[in-house]
Amino acid sequence: MLALLAYVLALSVYLAFGPQAIDSWLPQDWIASDRIRFFVTLGKKLLVFVVLPLVIFGLAWRYSVRDFGFQKAGLSELCRTHLPVVLVGSGVVMGFNYFLGGAAAPVREGKFSGGQLLIGLPLCFIWLTIEAGLVEEFFFRAFLQTRLSAWFRSEITGVVLMALIFGLAHAPGFIFRHPGTVEGLGASPTALDAITYSIATLAVSGVFLGVIWVRTRNLFALILIHAAGDLFPNFSDFVKTWAL
């Protein structure tokens, strides 16, 4: 548990300063290219949220990939008992974002052609299953929430703590990487604004996903639901970047 807390603290520092520091060492034409930056960002996320936890905690405590949620049973259950969970969960988050989210306004207002929607939505969804679904659901639910619940001997405590951590983990991005682009946050958010906003908005989705993890223990189901929830908010940037 001490090692886990130490990793979370180190990750917090990285989220605040690390991505910008890494970008400063990379070739500037990589950073200037939206397409290359897509893969650079993915590489950084996979490293700190997936690869390092697997290596560090897998070697030190002899966890297998099955202990981190990568189980064949999870894949088989996607076509059986967990399919309704995925369909309903994905439908709920997509419906909420479509009808109530400002990021889906271009889709609602018909600013994309039929071809862009037909090609772009599936491609964007596939991308998000890795960039958002795998990265965040592995780390926050399969890895961290599971161990917090075991430590405190309470699934409820694990869900609540993880929801708070999940929200707070997004605060640095609101301050440093997306100022002025987040709906309802303003052009120059303070640290307090970003923290309050992240807890009030993303912690809710953290509870939603955390409860599904408790009930299913299916990492693959969570990956699909998370990707569905991020689809409309990320679709416009995806289309622009890849000129679809």
Order of alpha helices (4+ residues) and beta strands (2+ residues): alpha-alpha-alpha-alpha-alpha-alpha-alpha-alpha-alpha-alpha-alpha-alpha
